[in-house]
Amino acid sequence: MKALIITLFCGLMTVNTLFAKEFERPTSVDYQKGVEALNEGDIEQAYTCLTNELNVHPKNGYAHCYMALVCNFCGDAKLAFHAVNESLRFIPKADTEYRAFAYYTRGMLLMNAQAYDEAEKDLNEAIRLTPSDVENYKARAEVYMNMGKYEESLADLQTAMKLDSHADVYDLMMQLLEANPDPVFFDQVTSAFSNATASR
């Protein structure tokens, strides 16, 4: 989970400039240093810089979003929830990329807390905002699996594979088969995975 969040963060960094014309993202020194430190895996430095940033600019929703990642990485779910909730208060509505990532982050935190209904709602919103983001479907597939909604879980994994034929869904497929060992469902899952790998 921690590695996944950091990996997604790195991917999110590559789209930072795509939507810059519609709104301004923060450029303050502590914010930039905090983002760089997180990108380099220096969690302690990221925490220090982002804390400094939020002391000066408490409405920087982007900093709150990254602070949620830091807190989650450090195992402090309470502070992570607070940070991601603050990020959703302050990130501009026009910035769908970051808002989707905030909903995704909160959805993952809720899933870890076994609040699956709420996690599903957040991931639904992340998908609505960024419908081509494979990670949202993978995350919701995991939530559905934990809820016992196996068909819905499989459908999300299939969507992920349609969006990206190289999507890493193997582990989730295996978990899904363990969760529902019904022979008919086994055939559905293995067929879906075989079709996806054949199209690569």
Backbone as a ProteinNet text record, in pm:
[ID]
protein_1_A
[PRIMARY]
MKALIITLFCGLMTVNTLFAKEFERPTSVDYQKGVEALNEGDIEQAYTCLTNELNVHPKNGYAHCYMALVCNFCGDAKLAFHAVNESLRFIPKADTEYRAFAYYTRGMLLMNAQAYDEAEKDLNEAIRLTPSDVENYKARAEVYMNMGKYEESLADLQTAMKLDSHADVYDLMMQLLEANPDPVFFDQVTSAFSNATASR
[TERTIARY]
82.9	0	86.8	187.5	273.3	346.7	398	471.1	377.9	253.4	156.6	129	109.1	80.4	198.4	320	437	450.5	425.2	432.1	331.2	210.1	107.2	143.2	204.1	249	347.2	440.9	540.6	473.4	372.2	299	223.7	168.6	93.5	184	309.8	402.4	419.6	404.8	426.1	315.1	199.2	88	69	162.5	150	125.6	181.7	173.3	60.1	-12.7	-113.8	-230.4	-265.1	-382.9	-349.4	-226.5	-179.4	-248.6	-306.5	-367.5	-498.7	-566.6	-697.1	-687.1	-577.4	-560.5	-413.4	-380	-239.3	-214.7	-109.9	-66.9	43.6	62.7	158.9	302	376.7	517.4	611.2	559.3	641.7	756.3	863.7	987	966	903.3	885.4	796.7	695.1	607.6	686.6	762.5	839.8	943.3	1008.7	1107.5	1041.2	922.8	849.9	810.5	763.6	725.8	848.5	958.1	1081.7	1130.3	1125.8	1170.9	1083.5	953.3	863.1	889.9	913.5	943.2	1071.5	1164.6	1291.7	1285.8	1170.7	1154.6	1207.4	1238.6	1288.5	1169.1	1107.5	982.2	1002.2	1113.3	1138.3	1151.7	1227.4	1243.1	1111.5	1035.9	905.9	813.8	813.8	729.2	769.3	898.8	947.3	907.3	932.4	903.2	753.4	674.9	530.3	469.6	524.3	477.2	506.4	626.5	660.8	566.7	540.2	450	310.6	258.4	122	113.3	222.1	222.6	207.3	264.3	257.7	134.6	101.9	-11.6	-106.7	-187	-272.8	-382.5	-404.9	-507.7	-448.6	-325.1	-262.4	-309.3	-415.6	-473.1	-378.4	-290.6	-192.7	-94.9	-49.9	40.5	-28.9	-156.7	-233.1	-240.8	-259.4	-269.1	-139.6	-26	101.7	129.3	83.2	100.3	21.4	-93.3	-170.1	-88.5	-13.6	72	181.9	241.3	348	295	180.4	123	83.9	27.9	-8.1	116.4	220.9	346.8	401	382.8	432.9	337.5	223	128.6	35.7	25	-64	-191.7	-286.7	-410.1	-493.5	-495	-576.3	-529.3	-399.1	-346.4	-360.9	-348.3	-365.8	-507.8	-607.2	-746.9	-769	-713	-728.7	-668.7	-550.3	-481	-556.9	-605.7	-675.1	-809.7	-875.1	-1000.2	-975	-865.2	-828.8	-793	-728.8	-693.6	-818.8	-922.6	-1046.9	-1122.2	-1094.8	-1153.9	-1091.4	-962	-889.1	-839.2	-828.6	-786.7	-897.9	-865.3	-969.2	-1050.4	-1180.2	-1268.3	-1228.3	-1170	-1128.6	-1010.6	-938.1	-820.7	-864.7	-928.4	-985.6	-879.2	-760.2	-653.5	-615.6	-593.2	-554.3	-671.5	-790.6	-906.8	-932.5	-917.4	-935	-831.6	-708.1	-604.3	-633.7	-689.4	-726.6	-838.3	-938	-1045.4	-990.6	-900.4	-837	-763.8	-685.8	-608.8	-700.9	-808.5	-901.2	-972.4	-1003.9	-1066	-978.1	-847.6	-755.4	-744.3	-743.1	-739.9	-865.7	-979.7	-1106.3	-1107.8	-1052.2	-1045.4	-958.8	-845.3	-758.3	-828.7	-921.9	-999.8	-1124.2	-1138	-1249.7	-1383.9	-1380.6	-1503.7	-1533.1	-1574.7	-1580.9	-1686.2	-1801.3	-1905.5	-1855.8	-1790.8	-1737.9	-1621.8	-1539.3	-1428.8	-1481.5	-1587.7	-1648	-1695.9	-1757.6	-1806.8	-1691.8	-1583.1	-1469.6	-1406.4	-1397	-1337.4	-1430.4	-1560.7	-1656	-1631.4	-1608.6	-1584.7	-1450.9	-1349.2	-1220	-1234.3	-1312.7	-1335.1	-1415.3	-1512.6	-1591.6	-1502.2	-1408.8	-1322.1	-1213.6	-1159.9	-1053.5	-1085.6	-1176.6	-1224.7	-1123.3	-1010	-910.1	-793.4	-805.2	-698.1	-713.9	-623.8	-629.4	-627.5	-548.5	-532.4	-664.2	-750.8	-881	-962.8	-961.6	-1037.8	-977.6	-845.6	-781.6	-816.5	-815.1	-847.4	-992.7	-1083.8	-1224.5	-1247.8	-1173.9	-1184.6	-1148.9	-1046.7	-1007	-1114	-1173.3	-1282.8	-1400	-1438.8	-1549.7	-1519.2	-1396.9	-1359.6	-1378.3	-1335.9	-1351.5	-1497.8	-1582.5	-1726	-1799.5	-1729.1	-1793.8	-1864.6	-1838.5	-1897.6	-1799.3	-1794.5	-1690.7	-1707.9	-1831.2	-1854.4	-1813.2	-1848	-1810.4	-1659.2	-1595.1	-1449.6	-1385.4	-1434.3	-1381.4	-1404.1	-1521.8	-1552	-1453.8	-1418.7	-1322.9	-1183.1	-1144.3	-1014.3	-1011.1	-1122.1	-1130.2	-1120.9	-1186.2	-1177	-1033.8	-967	-827	-741.8	-765.4	-686.2	-720.2	-845.8	-882.5	-814.2	-805.6	-740.7	-590.1	-533.6	-388.8	-362.8	-329.8	-311	-194.5	-109.2	2.4	-26	-150.4	-185.8	-152.1	-93.7	-51.4	-169.9	-245.6	-364.2	-351.8	-237.6	-223.1	-250	-188.8	-206.7	-353.1	-419.9	-561.1	-646.1	-612.1	-683	-669.4	-548.4	-525.4	-602.6	-603.3	-679.1	-828.6	-873.9	-1015.2	-1052.3	-964.8	-990.2	-990.3	-903.9	-902.2	-1028.3	-1075.9	-1194.4	-1320.6	-1324.9	-1443.5	-1399.1	-1384.2	-1331.4	-1435.2	-1551.4	-1654.2	-1598.2	-1614.5	-1555.8	-1600.4	-1727	-1776.5	-1707.6	-1695.9	-1628.8	-1480.6	-1421.1	-1280.7	-1260.4	-1351.8	-1342.4	-1354.1	-1443.4	-1460.6	-1332.1	-1272.3	-1151.6	-1035.6	-1012.9	-900.1	-918.8	-1044	-1071.3	-1041.9	-1084.1	-1059.8	-910.2	-836.4	-692.7	-622.6	-664.4	-603.1	-626.6	-747.7	-779.6	-696.5	-677.6	-600.3	-455.1	-397.9	-256.5	-233.1	-332.7	-319	-317.3	-381.5	-390.7	-270.2	-175.2	-58.1	35.6
-120	0	125.6	129.1	247.5	266.1	157.5	166.1	209.6	160.9	197.5	346.6	402.9	545.9	626.4	588.1	662	647.3	527.1	505.7	593.1	598.6	681.4	828.6	865.3	1003.3	1039.2	948.9	974.6	988.2	905.3	916.3	1046.2	1089.5	1214.8	1332.9	1323.1	1432.8	1458.9	1356.1	1372.4	1449.9	1462.6	1536.4	1672.5	1712.7	1838.4	1958.2	1957.6	2075.8	2069.1	1959.1	1943.7	2041.2	2077	2158.4	2295.4	2337.5	2458.7	2584	2582.7	2702.8	2738.5	2640.7	2666	2719.1	2699.1	2740.8	2741	2803.6	2808.7	2709.3	2632.7	2543.5	2611.9	2571.9	2641.5	2633.8	2740.4	2745.4	2784	2789	2830.4	2731.5	2780.3	2702.1	2577.5	2591.4	2474.6	2369.6	2414.9	2320.5	2242.7	2316.4	2251.3	2154.4	2195.5	2108	1984.1	2003.6	1890.4	1790	1839.4	1752.5	1678.4	1750.2	1687.5	1579.6	1610.3	1512.2	1387.2	1405.3	1290.9	1210.2	1279.7	1213.1	1130.8	1175.6	1104.8	1001.6	991.1	893.3	938	1067.9	1121.1	1170.2	1079	1107.8	1211.6	1200.7	1294.8	1438.1	1455.2	1588.3	1638.4	1549.4	1587.9	1637	1565.8	1604.9	1743.2	1765.3	1894.1	2008.6	1991.9	2099	2123.7	2017.2	2034.8	2094.5	2058.8	2120.9	2270.4	2308.2	2450.2	2520.7	2455	2512.9	2537.2	2438.3	2449.8	2546.1	2567.3	2669.6	2808.5	2827.5	2958	2969.1	2859.6	2858.6	2744.1	2761.1	2652.1	2611.2	2691.6	2656.9	2596.8	2555.1	2490.1	2344	2321.2	2187.6	2084.4	2129	2037.6	1986.9	2077.3	2037.1	1940.3	1966.6	1874.4	1736.4	1732.6	1604.7	1524.5	1591.7	1523.5	1486.9	1571.3	1539.3	1413.4	1393.3	1270.8	1147.8	1158	1046.8	1020.9	1129.3	1116.5	1051.2	1100.4	1046.3	899.7	866.3	727.4	639.7	688	613.1	587.6	684.9	673.5	598	556.9	477.6	557.7	689.1	772.9	799.2	706.3	714.9	837.7	872.6	985.9	1115.1	1140.8	1261.1	1253.5	1133.5	1116.9	1153.3	1107.6	1142.2	1292.9	1352.8	1497.8	1571.1	1530.4	1598.3	1583.7	1463.9	1445.4	1516.7	1523.2	1599.6	1748	1798.9	1938.5	1961.3	1864	1880.5	1895.3	1819.4	1827.8	1957.9	2019.6	2151.5	2259.3	2246.3	2359	2339.7	2218.5	2200.9	2252.7	2337.3	2394.1	2285.6	2308.9	2211.4	2186.5	2286.6	2271.5	2175.5	2152	2064.6	1920	1862.8	1729.1	1622.2	1642.9	1543.7	1528.3	1639.8	1634.3	1599.3	1646.8	1611.9	1460.7	1404.9	1260.6	1185.9	1235.1	1169	1177.6	1290.9	1304.6	1206.4	1194.3	1097.1	953.8	926.5	794.9	767.2	866	849.4	823.7	903.7	882.5	748.3	710.1	579.5	465.8	476.5	373.2	371.7	489.4	496.3	433.5	461.2	404.2	252.8	205.4	61	-3.4	59.1	4.9	1.7	98.2	102.6	13.3	-60.7	-151.3	-78.6	50.2	127.4	120.5	3.5	-24.2	56.9	80.3	159.7	300.7	360.7	495.7	496.3	393.1	381.7	372.8	295.1	281.4	417.5	496.1	628.6	718	718	802.3	755.7	626.2	574.9	595.5	590.9	626.6	769.5	858.6	999.4	1014.8	942.9	948.6	902.6	798	747.1	847.2	911.2	1012.1	1126.1	1166.7	1279.4	1241.7	1120.5	1076.1	934	920.1	787.1	700.2	755.3	673.8	633.8	660.3	626.3	481.8	397	254.2	226.8	303.6	276.1	289.9	379.7	394.3	266.2	205.1	81.1	-34.5	-40.8	-145.7	-131.2	-7.4	15.4	-21.2	19.8	-13.6	-163.1	-230.3	-375.7	-441.9	-388.3	-443.8	-419.4	-300.5	-270.3	-365.1	-380.9	-471.2	-613.5	-658.2	-792.1	-806.6	-705.1	-708.9	-703.3	-648.7	-640.8	-767.2	-857.8	-977.6	-955.2	-841.6	-812	-857.4	-987.3	-1044.4	-1011.6	-1010.9	-978.2	-833.8	-742.1	-601.8	-584.3	-661.3	-655.9	-699.9	-810.8	-860	-758.1	-695.9	-596.2	-479.7	-436	-325.3	-367.4	-489	-537	-548.3	-589.6	-597.1	-457.4	-359.5	-221.6	-171.8	-203.1	-162.8	-221.2	-347.9	-412.6	-358	-314.9	-253.3	-117.6	-43.4	87.9	75.4	-28.8	-50.2	-200.4	-253.3	-398.3	-448.6	-356.9	-395.6	-367.6	-335.7	-305.8	-425.1	-397.3	-502.4	-542.5	-640.3	-685.1	-831.3	-892.7	-1035.8	-1069.8	-995.3	-1024.7	-1011.2	-906.9	-888.8	-1001.4	-1047.9	-1160.7	-1284.8	-1309.2	-1425.4	-1414.4	-1293.9	-1271.4	-1291.8	-1248.2	-1263.5	-1410.6	-1489.4	-1633.2	-1701.2	-1656	-1712.6	-1674	-1550.4	-1502.9	-1573.8	-1608.3	-1675.1	-1794.4	-1910.6	-2027.2	-2101.2	-2043.1	-2107.3	-2140.1	-2264.3	-2305.2	-2220.4	-2180.7	-2098.3	-1962.1	-1904.7	-1774.8	-1788.2	-1899.7	-1925.6	-1919.7	-1980.8	-1977.7	-1835.6	-1756.8	-1617.5	-1537.4	-1553.9	-1477.1	-1519.5	-1647.2	-1694.5	-1660	-1663.1	-1623.6	-1476.3	-1393.3	-1248.9	-1219.1	-1287.6	-1263.9	-1315.3	-1431.5	-1487.2	-1397.8	-1346.9	-1257.3	-1130.6	-1078.8	-954.7	-977	-1087.5	-1112.6	-1146.1	-1206.6	-1242	-1118.8	-1012.6	-890.8	-799.5	-836.1	-751.5	-752.5
0	0	0	89.5	95.5	-37.2	-90.5	-217.6	-328.9	-324.5	-428.1	-427.1	-308.1	-298.5	-351.1	-313.4	-361	-512.4	-564.6	-709.6	-781.1	-728.1	-790.3	-781.2	-669.9	-656.5	-766.9	-792.6	-897.1	-1032.5	-1057.7	-1183.3	-1192.7	-1079.9	-1077.8	-1108.4	-1067.1	-1093.2	-1242.3	-1324.7	-1468.1	-1535.1	-1467.7	-1528	-1463.2	-1379.7	-1307.4	-1398.1	-1517.9	-1603.3	-1704	-1708.7	-1811.7	-1797.9	-1676	-1653	-1596.2	-1611	-1544.1	-1594.4	-1712.1	-1768	-1698.7	-1642.6	-1582.5	-1439.9	-1373.9	-1235.2	-1202.9	-1092.4	-1051.5	-940.5	-956.9	-850.3	-771.5	-646.3	-559.2	-612.9	-584.9	-628.1	-513.6	-391.1	-277.6	-255.2	-195.9	-182	-97	19.5	106.8	40.7	-30.7	-100.8	-205.7	-287.5	-392.8	-334.8	-228.3	-164.2	-103.8	-47	9.8	-96.1	-210.2	-321.3	-373.9	-389	-437.6	-341.2	-211.9	-112.4	-115.8	-128.3	-135.3	-261.8	-369.8	-496.9	-487.3	-405.2	-386.3	-274	-207.5	-100.5	34	47	174.3	255.7	327.5	397.7	508.2	581.1	691.1	640	531.9	473.9	416.6	353.3	297.9	409.7	521.9	635.1	686.5	701.5	752.2	659.4	531.2	434.4	422	416.6	402.8	529.6	644.6	769.6	767.9	725.7	714.9	617.7	505.3	404.9	462.4	532.7	584.6	702.5	772.2	877.3	817.4	698.4	631.3	541.7	472.2	378.2	414.3	518.5	566.1	468.1	364.9	266	139	145.2	30.3	26.2	-49.5	-57.2	-114.7	-203.3	-263	-157.3	-72.4	35.8	131	158.1	243.2	178.6	46.5	-24	-9.1	-27.2	-12.3	132.9	224.9	366.5	403	337.9	361.8	323	212.8	171.3	273.5	322	421.3	548.7	597.1	720.5	703.5	588.1	562	559.6	495.1	489.2	629.4	717.9	855.3	946.8	894	971.9	1060.4	1037	1117.7	1038.2	1048.8	970.1	1008.3	1136.8	1181.4	1114.8	1116.3	1051.8	900.1	844	699.4	658.7	734.5	705.8	716.6	821.4	837.6	718.5	679	569	437.7	407.8	280.3	280	395.1	402.3	379	434.5	411	264	203.5	61.7	-22.6	8.9	-67.9	-40.8	71.6	98.7	11.2	-16.8	-75.1	-218.7	-267.2	-406.5	-497.2	-594.4	-682.4	-751.8	-764.4	-828.4	-973	-1036.4	-1176.1	-1191.2	-1083.6	-1090.8	-1066	-1166.3	-1151.3	-1126	-1179.5	-1162.9	-1015.1	-949.7	-808.8	-718.5	-752.6	-671.1	-679.7	-799.4	-814.5	-731.5	-732.2	-654.6	-504.7	-461.1	-319.8	-284.3	-372.6	-347.1	-347.5	-439.8	-443	-311.6	-266.3	-142.6	-24.8	-14.5	96.8	83.1	-40.4	-61.6	-13.7	-39.4	6.3	158.4	218.7	365.3	424.9	363.3	410.7	392.3	282.4	261.5	369.3	399.9	505.2	639.7	659.1	783.3	776.2	666.1	641.6	634.1	598.1	574.7	424.6	381.1	238	163.3	225.4	157.8	128.3	226.8	207.5	108.5	114.3	19.3	-122.9	-142.2	-275.4	-326.4	-241.2	-282.6	-328.7	-253.1	-290.8	-421.5	-439.3	-562.4	-681.7	-657.5	-764	-810.8	-714.7	-749.3	-821.2	-777.2	-845.7	-990.6	-1012.1	-1148.2	-1229.7	-1168.1	-1240.3	-1287.5	-1203	-1235.8	-1336.5	-1324.4	-1416.3	-1462.1	-1555.9	-1595.4	-1667.7	-1706.1	-1775	-1684.4	-1554.8	-1460.5	-1413.4	-1455.7	-1426.5	-1276.5	-1200.9	-1057.8	-981.7	-1025.6	-960.2	-970.9	-1089.2	-1109	-1029.8	-1024.5	-946.3	-798.2	-750.6	-609.6	-580.8	-670.7	-646.6	-658.5	-747.4	-757.8	-625	-558.9	-428.9	-324.3	-328.4	-235.7	-260	-386.4	-418.8	-372.9	-390.9	-348	-197.3	-122.8	23.1	66.1	-20.2	8.5	-35	-102.2	-154.1	-286.5	-351.1	-481.9	-590.5	-610.4	-695.1	-843	-890.8	-1031.9	-1061	-968.7	-986	-981.8	-893.9	-884.3	-1015	-1069.6	-1196.9	-1308.3	-1309.3	-1413.6	-1407.9	-1286.8	-1274.3	-1320.4	-1289.5	-1336	-1488.1	-1546.2	-1692.2	-1753.2	-1689.8	-1737.7	-1730.8	-1619.8	-1604.6	-1716.4	-1749.3	-1854.5	-1993.2	-2012.3	-2140.2	-2156.3	-2045.9	-2050.9	-2069.4	-2010.7	-2020.9	-2021.7	-2137.8	-2149.7	-2064.5	-2017.6	-1931.1	-1783	-1751.9	-1612.8	-1524.3	-1409.7	-1316.8	-1229	-1276.1	-1202.7	-1157.6	-1183.8	-1156.2	-1009.1	-917.4	-774.9	-733.4	-784.7	-751.6	-809.5	-928.1	-987.9	-899.5	-851	-765.4	-634.3	-577.7	-454.4	-478.2	-594.8	-628.1	-640.3	-699.2	-710.7	-573.9	-485.1	-350	-272.9	-296.2	-225.1	-271.6	-400.9	-456	-540.7	-477.6	-549.4	-634.6	-654.6	-736.9	-875.7	-924.1	-1052.7	-1171.6	-1173.8	-1284.7	-1282.6	-1163.7	-1152.1	-1185.9	-1145.4	-1178.9	-1330.5	-1404.2	-1550.3	-1605	-1545.2	-1589.2	-1568.9	-1452	-1418.7	-1507.3	-1519.1	-1599.6	-1747.5	-1793.6	-1932.8	-1953.5	-1859.2	-1870.4	-1870.8	-1783.6	-1774.5	-1899.9	-1949.7	-2070.4	-2191.2	-2205.1	-2317	-2311.3	-2188.8	-2174.2	-2208.1	-2161.4	-2187.8	-2335.3	-2397.8	-2539.4	-2629.3	-2581.9	-2663.9	-2646.9	-2562.6	-2539	-2659.6
[MASK]
++++++++++++++++++++++++++++++++++++++++++++++++++++++++++++++++++++++++++++++++++++++++++++++++++++++++++++++++++++++++++++++++++++++++++++++++++++++++++++++++++++++++++++++++++++++++++++++++++++++++

